[in-house]
Structure formats: C-alpha cells, structure tokens
Amino acid sequence: MLIHLSIKNYALIRQLEFRPSSHLNVVTGETGAGKSIMLGAIGLLLGNRADVKALWDENEKCVTEGTFDISAYPLQEIFEEENLDYDNHQTVIRREISPNGKSRAFINDTPVTLEVMKRIGSRLMDIHSQHENLELGKQQFQLELIDAYAGNQNTKNDYYSAWKNFLQTKKQFDDLSNESVLLKQEADFIKFQLVELVKADLKEEEQEKLEAELSVLEHAEEIKARLNTISEGLDQSELSVLNSLGNIRNEFQTLLSFSKEYEPLSERLESARIELNDILAEVQRLNERTEVDPKRAEHVNERLSLIYQLQQKHRLSSVSQLLELQQMLQLKADKTANLDGLVAKSKTEMEQAQQLMLKKGEALSLTRKKVFAPLSKQLVKLLKELGIPEAQLEVNQTLLAPSAHGIDRIDILFSANKGIAMRSLAQVASGGEFSRVMFAIKYVMAEKKSLPTLILDEIDTGVSGEVAIRLGSRMKEMAQRHQVIAISHLPQIAAKADTHYFVFKDNSSAKTESQIRQLEGHDRIMEIAKMIGGEKPSSVNLENARELMTI
C-alpha cells in the first residue's frame, strides 16, 4: 500500500506531496492540470523510461519517491534474492534523473538496476490505463486470473516442483545419452591408451630415481677413478692427509707433556682425524658399490625413453600426470562398460518424472476448468451491471506441451453485442469496453488475493449516468480490501471517494506548476458540482453533488 508519494522537478510539478488513504482515493482536475503527469512520475517507480526533457527545472535533478507498507505482501524472498535490506513493515523506492540524463534507482537507499525496480515495483503498484488493456490478450495474465479465482496455489506449487524435477531428470538423461555416444565412439582409442599405460607399469617418483641412477651408470669409470684418487690422498701414500695428521698428532702429544694449554688444540685435531677416517670409509664403500654395468645402463635408458615417449605423446611433464591420466582413462573405460545400464536407469527416472509431471498438470488443469463457468458467470453479471447489457464471455481451454505454468492455454472469448460471435478479447472490445472488462477482472481478482495498490487511469471512459454510479460503487467495494487510486473525470466516481484529491495549475509565479490538494467539506461538494454543471455550478448542481455523495 502506498503511504506517501513525493515528486520533485517533473514536467509541470516543481514539488508535490501525496498521502493517499488506504481505501478509495479519487484524483480529479481540469484537463491538462497534471493528472497524467502525476501518473507518469509514478511510472518512474515501476522502471519506466526517463526523459530529461521532462524536468521542470533543467538545471536540477528530478526525484520521485514512494513509501510503501509491504506487510501484506510476501516479498522477503525477492528482497533476499536481490540482496536488499528487508523490513516487513515499510520499503522506500526512489528514482532520480539528473540534468545530464543519467537515471538512478534505489530501494531502501540501495542502488538497483531498473530490472530489479520493475520486479519489486510491479508487486507494489498496478497501473491500469488504456495501454494496459493489451495485457488482457496475454496468456500469462489470463492464467493468473483463472488461478486466482481457483485458489489453486498449492496445486500450482506441486505441479511446478514436478515440472522442475522432470527438467532436471531430462537434462541428466540427455547429457548421459550424449556422453554415451561420444564415449562409445572413443572406446577403442581409450582402451588402446589405457592398455599402453597399464603395460608401462609406472611408479611415482620413478623418473627422478632412474635419471639419478643413469647419471651414475654413464660415468661409473670416471667416478671410481676419482674415488680412488680421493682414497689415496687420504690414506694410501706417505704424504697422505691421515699420515700427516698422525705426525702432527705426535707433535701435540709432546707439547702436552710440557703444558695442558695445548690440550684443546690436540682434541680438535683428534676430532678432525676421526671425521677424515669416516670420510675415507664412506669413499671406499661408494667405490665398492659403484660398478661399470653397461647392461643396467641400457635397461635404465630404455625405461626412461619409454617414460619420455609417453610424456611427449600425451603432452604431459611428469609420471604423476601420466598416472592421473591412466586413472581417468580407467574411469571412462569402466563407465563405457556400464553405460547402457546407466542410460537405461536415467531414462526410467526421466519417464517416471514425466508421468508425475503430467499427473500434476492434469490436476492443475482440472482446478482451472472447474472455475470457467462460475468465473464467466460472475464477469458477465458485472459487465452487464457496468453498462454492457449484451455481454457474453466464456473461457476456452487448449491442452499444450508442459511448461512452467502447466499444460493449458487459456483464451478468454468475449462479445459485447447480441448476435456477434465471441472472439479473443484483443480482437473485439473497444477502448471503453476493454476498460470495463479489465476492471471486472481486477474486481474478481481482488476478492481472491492480495493485490498491489491499484491505480485506475480514467477507467470510466465511455461510462455515464447510472452505470457510472455502479462503477463507483464497485470501486468503493474493492477499496475496502485493497488500496485504489482512481483518476477520473466523472462526478459519480468522485462522489464515492473515501479521500478526494484535486490537481490544479498554479500560475501565480513565473512558471506554471501543477499542484494537488485534498478536498473536504464544502470544497469537495463544490468540485463535484463543477464536474456536473461547469465552472459556475447552480444550486441544483450543488444539490446533485450532495445527493451523489449519499448514494
């Protein structure tokens, strides 16, 4: 429900504040005073296109802001989806247009795209105008009408869940079927690659160990020669390091007999001698272990060549990557072997999901079909009351392939004149008839579900007299359940208002402005009398105005 509307710097509006009541609000005023301008500003909150030419002062930005009571609407999920702050009591929507033409949209002070503004704004306001009559011919609108009348939300939810599950199982089946075709085409090649890798019997870190071993095998003679040279240098000659250290050790022993001061140096020398003896032992062990083995070198070389060939073939750089490839090929081979069974199982699951979806679709279709007659009867009764005495209306149903909305195509057929065959709404109704058909539909929907603020833009086109009184009465009834804002030129409608607003031009300053004020008491009676009899209403007109307000 709209609590407060603020419009600044838009068309003829310099600044306008509008606080509608929660029931029937009627906006009247002379032609060109700004009623449609006000509607255009409200349209900005629904994401309508902005035009910089519409600025009242081209040097200032236009700001339109609406504050809404959203406690009656289930909007929390949408707010969470769009990552917006949610307050279950109020929300504020704002649109700004700068002089350079840049447009910005905000919900609760958070910047949003126009698509998000449209999505949320359409849940808060429903503007009905001559242009919106085109909605009547749309399949989705007609389905919403039928479903609202049928009160079948639980059945719709059941069908939608079944439909989504069918789509999911169908995708799984299609993906698996396509994969099956590809895998079967590749089966021989996969098997060939896998056999080659399994036969290679690769081991983790094998390549690094073989490369290190080959380096030793290829240089074994040189390694042994150098180890012999080291061994001789350490111990196997008169001038060897260990022999020299032995002589030095003897000298230290003599020095120790003279003074204990030389003991630390003697101990350090002894540690060095022990370490060199260990080094000598390790060199001799390595020398004994190192063999000149051409056959082993040839085997290692062949093994590494195989590894290098496999890496080059598969464009990989390590044995671990080759092992990962082997594992993946094994999985594909296993899957290919079991593929027919997997595809058959997936097909069964898809067919079961399809059967359930069709069953739920038939149940949904039946809930709709049950209300065709009572809905048509109620709409025809309303239309006759609203001045279309020969109105005929029926709902035509065609079964279609399942979609997100069910298995039905709904087409509302209408004729306003006796002897004229019923045809689709968009083909037969005039502008005024369309407005009344749309109003009748909105009236019926309002009985069944929570509607957003309903804004009616001259829905009374082509209506007068007693029919206008009935239309006003129906508006008032609707407004007991939902907020209604009606822009009207008929006194019969204005007289039914719970709150009456008057839009007028103010020419007191250098530039014309549109303004709005609430009419009460004598001012309201005078305005309705002017709508009846012109700018200077007679006493009869005034009396008629009072009478209309009491009907």
Buried (B, 14 or more C-beta within 10 A) or exposed (E): BBBBBBBBBBBBBBEBEBBBBBBBBBBBBBEEBBBBBBBBBBBBBBBBEBEBEBBBEEEEBBBBBBBBBBEEBEBEEBBEEBEBEBEBEEBBBBBBBBBEEEBBBBBBEEEBEBEBBBBBBEBBBBBBBBEBBEBBBEBEBBBBBBBBBBEBEEBBEBBBEBBEBBBEBBEBBEEBBEBBEEBEEEBEEBBEBBEBBEEBEBEEEBBEEBEEBBEBBBEBEEBBEEBBEBBEBBBEEEEBBBBEBEEBBEEBEEBBEEEEEBEEEBEEBEEBBEEBBEBBEEBBEBBEEBEEEEEBBEBBBEBBEBBEEBBEEBEBEBBBBBBEBBEEBBEBBEBBEEBEEBBEEBBEBBBEBBEBBBEBBEBBBEBBBEBBEEBBEBBBEBBEBBBBEEBBBBBEBEEEEBEEBBBBBBBBBBBBEEEEEBEBBBEBBEEBBBBBBBBBBBBBBBBBBEBBBBBBBBBBBBBEEEBBBBBBBBBBBBBEEBBBBBBBBBBBBBBBBBBBBBBBBBEEEEEBBBBBEBBEEEEBBBBBBBBBBEEEBEEEBBBBBEEBBEE
